[in-house]
Amino acid sequence: MEIRFSRYAKRRAKLYGISETTIIDTLRDLKPHQGEHEIIKEVSGFKYPLKIIVSIEKDLMTVITNCPLKKGRKK
């Protein structure tokens, strides 16, 4: 599955120091269905869990945004 980043997601990743490879590695482990998904996952090297929102259409996964969850909030 092809993974693309929106311009907004690239800016958020740069702001919070999240590498694209970290996000890609996190998404490769998942088997999501069509539609929009909110993924919250603990990633080593970050104080807070990462929140990644993706949109999936056929064989294209678009990362809409990504950021650390403040104060360790989990869903």
PDB file of N, H, CA, C and O in Angstrom:
ATOM      1  N   MET A   1       0.844  -1.175   0.000  1.00  0.00           N
ATOM      2  CA  MET A   1       0.000   0.000   0.000  1.00  0.00           C
ATOM      3  C   MET A   1       0.892   1.242   0.000  1.00  0.00           C
ATOM      4  O   MET A   1       1.855   1.332   0.762  1.00  0.00           O
ATOM      5  N   GLU A   2       0.560   2.181  -0.853  1.00  0.00           N
ATOM      6  H   GLU A   2      -0.223   2.108  -1.471  1.00  0.00           H
ATOM      7  CA  GLU A   2       1.321   3.432  -0.951  1.00  0.00           C
ATOM      8  C   GLU A   2       0.909   4.375   0.182  1.00  0.00           C
ATOM      9  O   GLU A   2      -0.275   4.520   0.484  1.00  0.00           O
ATOM     10  N   ILE A   3       1.907   5.014   0.803  1.00  0.00           N
ATOM     11  H   ILE A   3       2.869   4.896   0.557  1.00  0.00           H
ATOM     12  CA  ILE A   3       1.646   5.951   1.892  1.00  0.00           C
ATOM     13  C   ILE A   3       2.102   7.341   1.460  1.00  0.00           C
ATOM     14  O   ILE A   3       3.255   7.536   1.073  1.00  0.00           O
ATOM     15  N   ARG A   4       1.180   8.308   1.530  1.00  0.00           N
ATOM     16  H   ARG A   4       0.244   8.150   1.844  1.00  0.00           H
ATOM     17  CA  ARG A   4       1.493   9.696   1.200  1.00  0.00           C
ATOM     18  C   ARG A   4       1.238  10.574   2.423  1.00  0.00           C
ATOM     19  O   ARG A   4       0.443  10.234   3.300  1.00  0.00           O
ATOM     20  N   PHE A   5       1.927  11.703   2.457  1.00  0.00           N
ATOM     21  H   PHE A   5       2.573  11.979   1.744  1.00  0.00           H
ATOM     22  CA  PHE A   5       1.762  12.653   3.548  1.00  0.00           C
ATOM     23  C   PHE A   5       1.167  13.942   3.005  1.00  0.00           C
ATOM     24  O   PHE A   5       1.621  14.460   1.985  1.00  0.00           O
ATOM     25  N   SER A   6       0.152  14.461   3.685  1.00  0.00           N
ATOM     26  H   SER A   6      -0.217  14.040   4.514  1.00  0.00           H
ATOM     27  CA  SER A   6      -0.387  15.759   3.297  1.00  0.00           C
ATOM     28  C   SER A   6       0.626  16.830   3.693  1.00  0.00           C
ATOM     29  O   SER A   6       1.514  16.584   4.509  1.00  0.00           O
ATOM     30  N   ARG A   7       0.489  17.993   3.122  1.00  0.00           N
ATOM     31  H   ARG A   7      -0.233  18.193   2.459  1.00  0.00           H
ATOM     32  CA  ARG A   7       1.399  19.086   3.455  1.00  0.00           C
ATOM     33  C   ARG A   7       1.286  19.430   4.940  1.00  0.00           C
ATOM     34  O   ARG A   7       2.287  19.734   5.589  1.00  0.00           O
ATOM     35  N   TYR A   8       0.083  19.382   5.466  1.00  0.00           N
ATOM     36  H   TYR A   8      -0.730  19.135   4.939  1.00  0.00           H
ATOM     37  CA  TYR A   8      -0.151  19.656   6.879  1.00  0.00           C
ATOM     38  C   TYR A   8       0.571  18.625   7.758  1.00  0.00           C
ATOM     39  O   TYR A   8       1.182  18.979   8.767  1.00  0.00           O
ATOM     40  N   ALA A   9       0.495  17.349   7.366  1.00  0.00           N
ATOM     41  H   ALA A   9      -0.001  17.061   6.547  1.00  0.00           H
ATOM     42  CA  ALA A   9       1.151  16.293   8.133  1.00  0.00           C
ATOM     43  C   ALA A   9       2.669  16.473   8.124  1.00  0.00           C
ATOM     44  O   ALA A   9       3.325  16.240   9.139  1.00  0.00           O
ATOM     45  N   LYS A  10       3.225  16.884   6.998  1.00  0.00           N
ATOM     46  H   LYS A  10       2.692  17.074   6.173  1.00  0.00           H
ATOM     47  CA  LYS A  10       4.669  17.131   6.922  1.00  0.00           C
ATOM     48  C   LYS A  10       5.079  18.270   7.847  1.00  0.00           C
ATOM     49  O   LYS A  10       6.116  18.201   8.505  1.00  0.00           O
ATOM     50  N   ARG A  11       4.264  19.312   7.893  1.00  0.00           N
ATOM     51  H   ARG A  11       3.421  19.369   7.359  1.00  0.00           H
ATOM     52  CA  ARG A  11       4.568  20.452   8.771  1.00  0.00           C
ATOM     53  C   ARG A  11       4.474  20.066  10.238  1.00  0.00           C
ATOM     54  O   ARG A  11       5.322  20.468  11.035  1.00  0.00           O
ATOM     55  N   ARG A  12       3.460  19.293  10.611  1.00  0.00           N
ATOM     56  H   ARG A  12       2.771  18.966   9.964  1.00  0.00           H
ATOM     57  CA  ARG A  12       3.310  18.838  11.999  1.00  0.00           C
ATOM     58  C   ARG A  12       4.489  17.939  12.402  1.00  0.00           C
ATOM     59  O   ARG A  12       5.018  18.055  13.508  1.00  0.00           O
ATOM     60  N   ALA A  13       4.887  17.050  11.498  1.00  0.00           N
ATOM     61  H   ALA A  13       4.457  16.956  10.600  1.00  0.00           H
ATOM     62  CA  ALA A  13       6.005  16.150  11.797  1.00  0.00           C
ATOM     63  C   ALA A  13       7.286  16.949  12.039  1.00  0.00           C
ATOM     64  O   ALA A  13       8.044  16.649  12.961  1.00  0.00           O
ATOM     65  N   LYS A  14       7.519  17.949  11.222  1.00  0.00           N
ATOM     66  H   LYS A  14       6.903  18.193  10.473  1.00  0.00           H
ATOM     67  CA  LYS A  14       8.713  18.780  11.383  1.00  0.00           C
ATOM     68  C   LYS A  14       8.640  19.566  12.690  1.00  0.00           C
ATOM     69  O   LYS A  14       9.643  19.685  13.394  1.00  0.00           O
ATOM     70  N   LEU A  15       7.473  20.101  13.021  1.00  0.00           N
ATOM     71  H   LEU A  15       6.658  20.005  12.449  1.00  0.00           H
ATOM     72  CA  LEU A  15       7.288  20.883  14.237  1.00  0.00           C
ATOM     73  C   LEU A  15       7.585  20.061  15.491  1.00  0.00           C
ATOM     74  O   LEU A  15       8.232  20.550  16.417  1.00  0.00           O
ATOM     75  N   TYR A  16       7.111  18.805  15.520  1.00  0.00           N
ATOM     76  H   TYR A  16       6.586  18.407  14.768  1.00  0.00           H
ATOM     77  CA  TYR A  16       7.267  17.964  16.698  1.00  0.00           C
ATOM     78  C   TYR A  16       8.464  17.014  16.617  1.00  0.00           C
ATOM     79  O   TYR A  16       8.683  16.233  17.543  1.00  0.00           O
ATOM     80  N   GLY A  17       9.232  17.063  15.545  1.00  0.00           N
ATOM     81  H   GLY A  17       9.054  17.698  14.793  1.00  0.00           H
ATOM     82  CA  GLY A  17      10.423  16.222  15.426  1.00  0.00           C
ATOM     83  C   GLY A  17      10.111  14.751  15.208  1.00  0.00           C
ATOM     84  O   GLY A  17      10.825  13.876  15.698  1.00  0.00           O
ATOM     85  N   ILE A  18       9.040  14.483  14.470  1.00  0.00           N
ATOM     86  H   ILE A  18       8.460  15.193  14.072  1.00  0.00           H
ATOM     87  CA  ILE A  18       8.642  13.108  14.163  1.00  0.00           C
ATOM     88  C   ILE A  18       9.125  12.788  12.752  1.00  0.00           C
ATOM     89  O   ILE A  18       8.770  13.486  11.802  1.00  0.00           O
ATOM     90  N   SER A  19       9.925  11.745  12.611  1.00  0.00           N
ATOM     91  H   SER A  19      10.213  11.178  13.382  1.00  0.00           H
ATOM     92  CA  SER A  19      10.422  11.407  11.273  1.00  0.00           C
ATOM     93  C   SER A  19       9.354  10.644  10.488  1.00  0.00           C
ATOM     94  O   SER A  19       8.506   9.965  11.068  1.00  0.00           O
ATOM     95  N   GLU A  20       9.409  10.765   9.177  1.00  0.00           N
ATOM     96  H   GLU A  20      10.098  11.316   8.706  1.00  0.00           H
ATOM     97  CA  GLU A  20       8.445  10.060   8.327  1.00  0.00           C
ATOM     98  C   GLU A  20       8.617   8.555   8.462  1.00  0.00           C
ATOM     99  O   GLU A  20       7.638   7.814   8.374  1.00  0.00           O
ATOM    100  N   THR A  21       9.839   8.091   8.675  1.00  0.00           N
ATOM    101  H   THR A  21      10.634   8.692   8.747  1.00  0.00           H
ATOM    102  CA  THR A  21      10.061   6.647   8.823  1.00  0.00           C
ATOM    103  C   THR A  21       9.390   6.113  10.087  1.00  0.00           C
ATOM    104  O   THR A  21       8.911   4.979  10.097  1.00  0.00           O
ATOM    105  N   THR A  22       9.350   6.911  11.149  1.00  0.00           N
ATOM    106  H   THR A  22       9.739   7.832  11.141  1.00  0.00           H
ATOM    107  CA  THR A  22       8.665   6.503  12.374  1.00  0.00           C
ATOM    108  C   THR A  22       7.181   6.299  12.108  1.00  0.00           C
ATOM    109  O   THR A  22       6.591   5.323  12.571  1.00  0.00           O
ATOM    110  N   ILE A  23       6.584   7.211  11.368  1.00  0.00           N
ATOM    111  H   ILE A  23       7.064   8.004  10.991  1.00  0.00           H
ATOM    112  CA  ILE A  23       5.155   7.115  11.057  1.00  0.00           C
ATOM    113  C   ILE A  23       4.891   5.933  10.129  1.00  0.00           C
ATOM    114  O   ILE A  23       3.938   5.181  10.331  1.00  0.00           O
ATOM    115  N   ILE A  24       5.726   5.772   9.123  1.00  0.00           N
ATOM    116  H   ILE A  24       6.501   6.382   8.959  1.00  0.00           H
ATOM    117  CA  ILE A  24       5.553   4.663   8.179  1.00  0.00           C
ATOM    118  C   ILE A  24       5.681   3.327   8.893  1.00  0.00           C
ATOM    119  O   ILE A  24       4.884   2.420   8.650  1.00  0.00           O
ATOM    120  N   ASP A  25       6.678   3.187   9.777  1.00  0.00           N
ATOM    121  H   ASP A  25       7.325   3.924   9.974  1.00  0.00           H
ATOM    122  CA  ASP A  25       6.839   1.944  10.530  1.00  0.00           C
ATOM    123  C   ASP A  25       5.622   1.653  11.405  1.00  0.00           C
ATOM    124  O   ASP A  25       5.215   0.500  11.542  1.00  0.00           O
ATOM    125  N   THR A  26       5.048   2.687  11.991  1.00  0.00           N
ATOM    126  H   THR A  26       5.378   3.625  11.880  1.00  0.00           H
ATOM    127  CA  THR A  26       3.856   2.532  12.825  1.00  0.00           C
ATOM    128  C   THR A  26       2.661   2.079  11.989  1.00  0.00           C
ATOM    129  O   THR A  26       1.874   1.246  12.439  1.00  0.00           O
ATOM    130  N   LEU A  27       2.518   2.614  10.792  1.00  0.00           N
ATOM    131  H   LEU A  27       3.157   3.291  10.427  1.00  0.00           H
ATOM    132  CA  LEU A  27       1.363   2.293   9.943  1.00  0.00           C
ATOM    133  C   LEU A  27       1.485   0.934   9.265  1.00  0.00           C
ATOM    134  O   LEU A  27       0.466   0.309   8.968  1.00  0.00           O
ATOM    135  N   ARG A  28       2.690   0.466   9.014  1.00  0.00           N
ATOM    136  H   ARG A  28       3.517   0.974   9.254  1.00  0.00           H
ATOM    137  CA  ARG A  28       2.861  -0.818   8.319  1.00  0.00           C
ATOM    138  C   ARG A  28       2.369  -1.994   9.151  1.00  0.00           C
ATOM    139  O   ARG A  28       1.972  -3.018   8.595  1.00  0.00           O
ATOM    140  N   ASP A  29       2.388  -1.864  10.473  1.00  0.00           N
ATOM    141  H   ASP A  29       2.711  -1.033  10.925  1.00  0.00           H
ATOM    142  CA  ASP A  29       1.946  -2.948  11.343  1.00  0.00           C
ATOM    143  C   ASP A  29       0.432  -3.111  11.351  1.00  0.00           C
ATOM    144  O   ASP A  29      -0.074  -4.149  11.779  1.00  0.00           O
ATOM    145  N   LEU A  30      -0.288  -2.115  10.890  1.00  0.00           N
ATOM    146  H   LEU A  30       0.123  -1.272  10.543  1.00  0.00           H
ATOM    147  CA  LEU A  30      -1.752  -2.113  10.979  1.00  0.00           C
ATOM    148  C   LEU A  30      -2.405  -2.620   9.695  1.00  0.00           C
ATOM    149  O   LEU A  30      -1.825  -2.538   8.613  1.00  0.00           O
ATOM    150  N   LYS A  31      -3.607  -3.140   9.833  1.00  0.00           N
ATOM    151  H   LYS A  31      -4.078  -3.207  10.713  1.00  0.00           H
ATOM    152  CA  LYS A  31      -4.402  -3.601   8.700  1.00  0.00           C
ATOM    153  C   LYS A  31      -5.732  -2.853   8.686  1.00  0.00           C
ATOM    154  O   LYS A  31      -6.780  -3.459   8.909  1.00  0.00           O
ATOM    155  N   PRO A  32      -5.705  -1.531   8.427  1.00  0.00           N
ATOM    156  CA  PRO A  32      -6.946  -0.742   8.479  1.00  0.00           C
ATOM    157  C   PRO A  32      -7.829  -0.951   7.247  1.00  0.00           C
ATOM    158  O   PRO A  32      -7.371  -1.400   6.196  1.00  0.00           O
ATOM    159  N   HIS A  33      -9.099  -0.612   7.411  1.00  0.00           N
ATOM    160  H   HIS A  33      -9.470  -0.247   8.264  1.00  0.00           H
ATOM    161  CA  HIS A  33     -10.080  -0.702   6.330  1.00  0.00           C
ATOM    162  C   HIS A  33     -10.239   0.656   5.661  1.00  0.00           C
ATOM    163  O   HIS A  33      -9.604   1.628   6.069  1.00  0.00           O
ATOM    164  N   GLN A  34     -11.071   0.727   4.649  1.00  0.00           N
ATOM    165  H   GLN A  34     -11.586  -0.063   4.317  1.00  0.00           H
ATOM    166  CA  GLN A  34     -11.360   1.975   3.940  1.00  0.00           C
ATOM    167  C   GLN A  34     -11.925   3.016   4.897  1.00  0.00           C
ATOM    168  O   GLN A  34     -12.604   2.672   5.864  1.00  0.00           O
ATOM    169  N   GLY A  35     -11.645   4.284   4.629  1.00  0.00           N
ATOM    170  H   GLY A  35     -11.093   4.563   3.843  1.00  0.00           H
ATOM    171  CA  GLY A  35     -12.187   5.366   5.430  1.00  0.00           C
ATOM    172  C   GLY A  35     -11.120   6.089   6.227  1.00  0.00           C
ATOM    173  O   GLY A  35      -9.927   5.928   5.970  1.00  0.00           O
ATOM    174  N   GLU A  36     -11.551   6.892   7.201  1.00  0.00           N
ATOM    175  H   GLU A  36     -12.520   7.022   7.410  1.00  0.00           H
ATOM    176  CA  GLU A  36     -10.621   7.637   8.043  1.00  0.00           C
ATOM    177  C   GLU A  36     -10.436   6.915   9.372  1.00  0.00           C
ATOM    178  O   GLU A  36     -11.381   6.357   9.931  1.00  0.00           O
ATOM    179  N   HIS A  37      -9.197   6.938   9.868  1.00  0.00           N
ATOM    180  H   HIS A  37      -8.430   7.391   9.414  1.00  0.00           H
ATOM    181  CA  HIS A  37      -8.878   6.263  11.116  1.00  0.00           C
ATOM    182  C   HIS A  37      -7.998   7.152  11.978  1.00  0.00           C
ATOM    183  O   HIS A  37      -7.154   7.893  11.474  1.00  0.00           O
ATOM    184  N   GLU A  38      -8.209   7.067  13.288  1.00  0.00           N
ATOM    185  H   GLU A  38      -8.895   6.465  13.698  1.00  0.00           H
ATOM    186  CA  GLU A  38      -7.371   7.754  14.260  1.00  0.00           C
ATOM    187  C   GLU A  38      -6.578   6.680  14.998  1.00  0.00           C
ATOM    188  O   GLU A  38      -7.156   5.795  15.628  1.00  0.00           O
ATOM    189  N   ILE A  39      -5.265   6.763  14.916  1.00  0.00           N
ATOM    190  H   ILE A  39      -4.795   7.482  14.404  1.00  0.00           H
ATOM    191  CA  ILE A  39      -4.396   5.758  15.520  1.00  0.00           C
ATOM    192  C   ILE A  39      -3.607   6.423  16.637  1.00  0.00           C
ATOM    193  O   ILE A  39      -2.950   7.442  16.419  1.00  0.00           O
ATOM    194  N   ILE A  40      -3.670   5.851  17.825  1.00  0.00           N
ATOM    195  H   ILE A  40      -4.203   5.024  18.002  1.00  0.00           H
ATOM    196  CA  ILE A  40      -2.902   6.353  18.961  1.00  0.00           C
ATOM    197  C   ILE A  40      -1.996   5.226  19.404  1.00  0.00           C
ATOM    198  O   ILE A  40      -2.465   4.142  19.750  1.00  0.00           O
ATOM    199  N   LYS A  41      -0.684   5.483  19.393  1.00  0.00           N
ATOM    200  H   LYS A  41      -0.303   6.364  19.111  1.00  0.00           H
ATOM    201  CA  LYS A  41       0.264   4.416  19.676  1.00  0.00           C
ATOM    202  C   LYS A  41       1.478   4.953  20.417  1.00  0.00           C
ATOM    203  O   LYS A  41       1.985   6.030  20.107  1.00  0.00           O
ATOM    204  N   GLU A  42       1.936   4.184  21.403  1.00  0.00           N
ATOM    205  H   GLU A  42       1.524   3.308  21.655  1.00  0.00           H
ATOM    206  CA  GLU A  42       3.170   4.504  22.110  1.00  0.00           C
ATOM    207  C   GLU A  42       4.342   4.197  21.184  1.00  0.00           C
ATOM    208  O   GLU A  42       4.417   3.111  20.609  1.00  0.00           O
ATOM    209  N   VAL A  43       5.248   5.149  21.042  1.00  0.00           N
ATOM    210  H   VAL A  43       5.187   6.031  21.509  1.00  0.00           H
ATOM    211  CA  VAL A  43       6.427   4.976  20.199  1.00  0.00           C
ATOM    212  C   VAL A  43       7.646   5.320  21.043  1.00  0.00           C
ATOM    213  O   VAL A  43       7.671   6.347  21.720  1.00  0.00           O
ATOM    214  N   SER A  44       8.650   4.460  20.999  1.00  0.00           N
ATOM    215  H   SER A  44       8.629   3.626  20.448  1.00  0.00           H
ATOM    216  CA  SER A  44       9.849   4.732  21.793  1.00  0.00           C
ATOM    217  C   SER A  44      10.525   6.004  21.291  1.00  0.00           C
ATOM    218  O   SER A  44      10.547   6.283  20.092  1.00  0.00           O
ATOM    219  N   GLY A  45      11.073   6.765  22.228  1.00  0.00           N
ATOM    220  H   GLY A  45      11.055   6.538  23.202  1.00  0.00           H
ATOM    221  CA  GLY A  45      11.722   8.015  21.880  1.00  0.00           C
ATOM    222  C   GLY A  45      10.846   9.236  22.051  1.00  0.00           C
ATOM    223  O   GLY A  45      11.316  10.364  21.904  1.00  0.00           O
ATOM    224  N   PHE A  46       9.563   9.024  22.364  1.00  0.00           N
ATOM    225  H   PHE A  46       9.180   8.108  22.483  1.00  0.00           H
ATOM    226  CA  PHE A  46       8.634  10.132  22.562  1.00  0.00           C
ATOM    227  C   PHE A  46       8.025  10.043  23.951  1.00  0.00           C
ATOM    228  O   PHE A  46       7.682   8.960  24.426  1.00  0.00           O
ATOM    229  N   LYS A  47       7.898  11.183  24.589  1.00  0.00           N
ATOM    230  H   LYS A  47       8.177  12.063  24.203  1.00  0.00           H
ATOM    231  CA  LYS A  47       7.359  11.236  25.940  1.00  0.00           C
ATOM    232  C   LYS A  47       5.874  10.875  25.963  1.00  0.00           C
ATOM    233  O   LYS A  47       5.399  10.213  26.886  1.00  0.00           O
ATOM    234  N   TYR A  48       5.151  11.321  24.937  1.00  0.00           N
ATOM    235  H   TYR A  48       5.536  11.859  24.188  1.00  0.00           H
ATOM    236  CA  TYR A  48       3.714  11.083  24.852  1.00  0.00           C
ATOM    237  C   TYR A  48       3.413  10.143  23.682  1.00  0.00           C
ATOM    238  O   TYR A  48       4.222  10.033  22.761  1.00  0.00           O
ATOM    239  N   PRO A  49       2.259   9.463  23.706  1.00  0.00           N
ATOM    240  CA  PRO A  49       1.883   8.629  22.554  1.00  0.00           C
ATOM    241  C   PRO A  49       1.624   9.501  21.323  1.00  0.00           C
ATOM    242  O   PRO A  49       1.247  10.667  21.442  1.00  0.00           O
ATOM    243  N   LEU A  50       1.830   8.923  20.152  1.00  0.00           N
ATOM    244  H   LEU A  50       2.137   7.976  20.055  1.00  0.00           H
ATOM    245  CA  LEU A  50       1.594   9.655  18.905  1.00  0.00           C
ATOM    246  C   LEU A  50       0.169   9.422  18.434  1.00  0.00           C
ATOM    247  O   LEU A  50      -0.365   8.318  18.534  1.00  0.00           O
ATOM    248  N   LYS A  51      -0.431  10.480  17.922  1.00  0.00           N
ATOM    249  H   LYS A  51       0.003  11.377  17.841  1.00  0.00           H
ATOM    250  CA  LYS A  51      -1.765  10.417  17.325  1.00  0.00           C
ATOM    251  C   LYS A  51      -1.586  10.633  15.832  1.00  0.00           C
ATOM    252  O   LYS A  51      -1.065  11.661  15.400  1.00  0.00           O
ATOM    253  N   ILE A  52      -2.021   9.656  15.052  1.00  0.00           N
ATOM    254  H   ILE A  52      -2.444   8.821  15.404  1.00  0.00           H
ATOM    255  CA  ILE A  52      -1.897   9.720  13.593  1.00  0.00           C
ATOM    256  C   ILE A  52      -3.288   9.540  13.002  1.00  0.00           C
ATOM    257  O   ILE A  52      -3.984   8.578  13.326  1.00  0.00           O
ATOM    258  N   ILE A  53      -3.691  10.460  12.140  1.00  0.00           N
ATOM    259  H   ILE A  53      -3.125  11.241  11.877  1.00  0.00           H
ATOM    260  CA  ILE A  53      -4.986  10.352  11.469  1.00  0.00           C
ATOM    261  C   ILE A  53      -4.720  10.091   9.993  1.00  0.00           C
ATOM    262  O   ILE A  53      -4.013  10.853   9.332  1.00  0.00           O
ATOM    263  N   VAL A  54      -5.296   9.002   9.485  1.00  0.00           N
ATOM    264  H   VAL A  54      -5.871   8.384  10.021  1.00  0.00           H
ATOM    265  CA  VAL A  54      -5.088   8.605   8.096  1.00  0.00           C
ATOM    266  C   VAL A  54      -6.420   8.429   7.383  1.00  0.00           C
ATOM    267  O   VAL A  54      -7.451   8.147   7.994  1.00  0.00           O
ATOM    268  N   SER A  55      -6.359   8.605   6.074  1.00  0.00           N
ATOM    269  H   SER A  55      -5.521   8.834   5.578  1.00  0.00           H
ATOM    270  CA  SER A  55      -7.501   8.352   5.202  1.00  0.00           C
ATOM    271  C   SER A  55      -7.073   7.269   4.218  1.00  0.00           C
ATOM    272  O   SER A  55      -6.001   7.363   3.619  1.00  0.00           O
ATOM    273  N   ILE A  56      -7.905   6.240   4.049  1.00  0.00           N
ATOM    274  H   ILE A  56      -8.775   6.164   4.535  1.00  0.00           H
ATOM    275  CA  ILE A  56      -7.547   5.118   3.174  1.00  0.00           C
ATOM    276  C   ILE A  56      -8.564   4.989   2.062  1.00  0.00           C
ATOM    277  O   ILE A  56      -9.770   4.921   2.300  1.00  0.00           O
ATOM    278  N   GLU A  57      -8.050   4.956   0.831  1.00  0.00           N
ATOM    279  H   GLU A  57      -7.070   5.011   0.638  1.00  0.00           H
ATOM    280  CA  GLU A  57      -8.872   4.750  -0.360  1.00  0.00           C
ATOM    281  C   GLU A  57      -8.147   3.766  -1.260  1.00  0.00           C
ATOM    282  O   GLU A  57      -7.055   4.062  -1.745  1.00  0.00           O
ATOM    283  N   LYS A  58      -8.731   2.613  -1.489  1.00  0.00           N
ATOM    284  H   LYS A  58      -9.619   2.373  -1.095  1.00  0.00           H
ATOM    285  CA  LYS A  58      -8.147   1.548  -2.307  1.00  0.00           C
ATOM    286  C   LYS A  58      -6.737   1.235  -1.840  1.00  0.00           C
ATOM    287  O   LYS A  58      -6.574   0.759  -0.717  1.00  0.00           O
ATOM    288  N   ASP A  59      -5.700   1.480  -2.651  1.00  0.00           N
ATOM    289  H   ASP A  59      -5.833   1.867  -3.563  1.00  0.00           H
ATOM    290  CA  ASP A  59      -4.320   1.169  -2.273  1.00  0.00           C
ATOM    291  C   ASP A  59      -3.536   2.407  -1.893  1.00  0.00           C
ATOM    292  O   ASP A  59      -2.309   2.409  -1.993  1.00  0.00           O
ATOM    293  N   LEU A  60      -4.206   3.454  -1.463  1.00  0.00           N
ATOM    294  H   LEU A  60      -5.202   3.452  -1.382  1.00  0.00           H
ATOM    295  CA  LEU A  60      -3.542   4.695  -1.090  1.00  0.00           C
ATOM    296  C   LEU A  60      -3.905   5.078   0.345  1.00  0.00           C
ATOM    297  O   LEU A  60      -5.079   5.227   0.684  1.00  0.00           O
ATOM    298  N   MET A  61      -2.881   5.232   1.175  1.00  0.00           N
ATOM    299  H   MET A  61      -1.927   5.111   0.900  1.00  0.00           H
ATOM    300  CA  MET A  61      -3.067   5.685   2.552  1.00  0.00           C
ATOM    301  C   MET A  61      -2.477   7.087   2.653  1.00  0.00           C
ATOM    302  O   MET A  61      -1.291   7.280   2.389  1.00  0.00           O
ATOM    303  N   THR A  62      -3.297   8.064   3.032  1.00  0.00           N
ATOM    304  H   THR A  62      -4.261   7.907   3.246  1.00  0.00           H
ATOM    305  CA  THR A  62      -2.855   9.446   3.157  1.00  0.00           C
ATOM    306  C   THR A  62      -2.825   9.816   4.635  1.00  0.00           C
ATOM    307  O   THR A  62      -3.831   9.706   5.336  1.00  0.00           O
ATOM    308  N   VAL A  63      -1.659  10.256   5.096  1.00  0.00           N
ATOM    309  H   VAL A  63      -0.842  10.345   4.526  1.00  0.00           H
ATOM    310  CA  VAL A  63      -1.529  10.717   6.477  1.00  0.00           C
ATOM    311  C   VAL A  63      -2.024  12.156   6.500  1.00  0.00           C
ATOM    312  O   VAL A  63      -1.436  13.030   5.863  1.00  0.00           O
ATOM    313  N   ILE A  64      -3.101  12.402   7.233  1.00  0.00           N
ATOM    314  H   ILE A  64      -3.579  11.693   7.750  1.00  0.00           H
ATOM    315  CA  ILE A  64      -3.701  13.731   7.291  1.00  0.00           C
ATOM    316  C   ILE A  64      -2.976  14.593   8.314  1.00  0.00           C
ATOM    317  O   ILE A  64      -2.651  15.747   8.038  1.00  0.00           O
ATOM    318  N   THR A  65      -2.721  14.032   9.502  1.00  0.00           N
ATOM    319  H   THR A  65      -2.985  13.094   9.726  1.00  0.00           H
ATOM    320  CA  THR A  65      -1.993  14.756  10.540  1.00  0.00           C
ATOM    321  C   THR A  65      -1.334  13.769  11.486  1.00  0.00           C
ATOM    322  O   THR A  65      -1.686  12.589  11.520  1.00  0.00           O
ATOM    323  N   ASN A  66      -0.380  14.263  12.249  1.00  0.00           N
ATOM    324  H   ASN A  66      -0.094  15.221  12.221  1.00  0.00           H
ATOM    325  CA  ASN A  66       0.302  13.467  13.261  1.00  0.00           C
ATOM    326  C   ASN A  66       0.864  14.414  14.311  1.00  0.00           C
ATOM    327  O   ASN A  66       1.398  15.475  13.988  1.00  0.00           O
ATOM    328  N   CYS A  67       0.738  14.018  15.565  1.00  0.00           N
ATOM    329  H   CYS A  67       0.304  13.156  15.827  1.00  0.00           H
ATOM    330  CA  CYS A  67       1.236  14.848  16.663  1.00  0.00           C
ATOM    331  C   CYS A  67       1.294  14.028  17.934  1.00  0.00           C
ATOM    332  O   CYS A  67       0.626  12.999  18.037  1.00  0.00           O
ATOM    333  N   PRO A  68       2.083  14.467  18.907  1.00  0.00           N
ATOM    334  CA  PRO A  68       2.063  13.772  20.206  1.00  0.00           C
ATOM    335  C   PRO A  68       0.842  14.219  21.006  1.00  0.00           C
ATOM    336  O   PRO A  68       0.437  15.380  20.944  1.00  0.00           O
ATOM    337  N   LEU A  69       0.266  13.291  21.753  1.00  0.00           N
ATOM    338  H   LEU A  69       0.595  12.348  21.804  1.00  0.00           H
ATOM    339  CA  LEU A  69      -0.864  13.626  22.620  1.00  0.00           C
ATOM    340  C   LEU A  69      -0.318  14.273  23.880  1.00  0.00           C
ATOM    341  O   LEU A  69       0.527  13.695  24.563  1.00  0.00           O
ATOM    342  N   LYS A  70      -0.783  15.437  24.181  1.00  0.00           N
ATOM    343  H   LYS A  70      -1.470  15.907  23.627  1.00  0.00           H
ATOM    344  CA  LYS A  70      -0.317  16.148  25.376  1.00  0.00           C
ATOM    345  C   LYS A  70      -0.901  15.520  26.629  1.00  0.00           C
ATOM    346  O   LYS A  70      -2.027  15.022  26.623  1.00  0.00           O
ATOM    347  N   LYS A  71      -0.142  15.547  27.679  1.00  0.00           N
ATOM    348  H   LYS A  71       0.773  15.951  27.684  1.00  0.00           H
ATOM    349  CA  LYS A  71      -0.532  15.051  28.988  1.00  0.00           C
ATOM    350  C   LYS A  71      -0.853  13.557  28.978  1.00  0.00           C
ATOM    351  O   LYS A  71      -1.524  13.063  29.884  1.00  0.00           O
ATOM    352  N   GLY A  72      -0.383  12.840  27.967  1.00  0.00           N
ATOM    353  H   GLY A  72       0.162  13.241  27.231  1.00  0.00           H
ATOM    354  CA  GLY A  72      -0.545  11.393  27.939  1.00  0.00           C
ATOM    355  C   GLY A  72      -1.972  10.904  27.804  1.00  0.00           C
ATOM    356  O   GLY A  72      -2.269   9.770  28.178  1.00  0.00           O
ATOM    357  N   ARG A  73      -2.867  11.734  27.277  1.00  0.00           N
ATOM    358  H   ARG A  73      -2.626  12.656  26.973  1.00  0.00           H
ATOM    359  CA  ARG A  73      -4.263  11.326  27.113  1.00  0.00           C
ATOM    360  C   ARG A  73      -4.357  10.178  26.124  1.00  0.00           C
ATOM    361  O   ARG A  73      -3.706  10.194  25.079  1.00  0.00           O
ATOM    362  N   LYS A  74      -5.145   9.208  26.446  1.00  0.00           N
ATOM    363  H   LYS A  74      -5.674   9.195  27.295  1.00  0.00           H
ATOM    364  CA  LYS A  74      -5.367   8.067  25.537  1.00  0.00           C
ATOM    365  C   LYS A  74      -6.849   7.893  25.329  1.00  0.00           C
ATOM    366  O   LYS A  74      -7.661   8.215  26.196  1.00  0.00           O
ATOM    367  N   LYS A  75      -7.188   7.382  24.173  1.00  0.00           N
ATOM    368  H   LYS A  75      -6.528   7.120  23.469  1.00  0.00           H
ATOM    369  CA  LYS A  75      -8.581   7.136  23.869  1.00  0.00           C
ATOM    370  C   LYS A  75      -8.969   5.739  24.227  1.00  0.00           C
ATOM    371  O   LYS A  75     -10.122   5.350  24.037  1.00  0.00           O
TER     372      LYS A  75
END
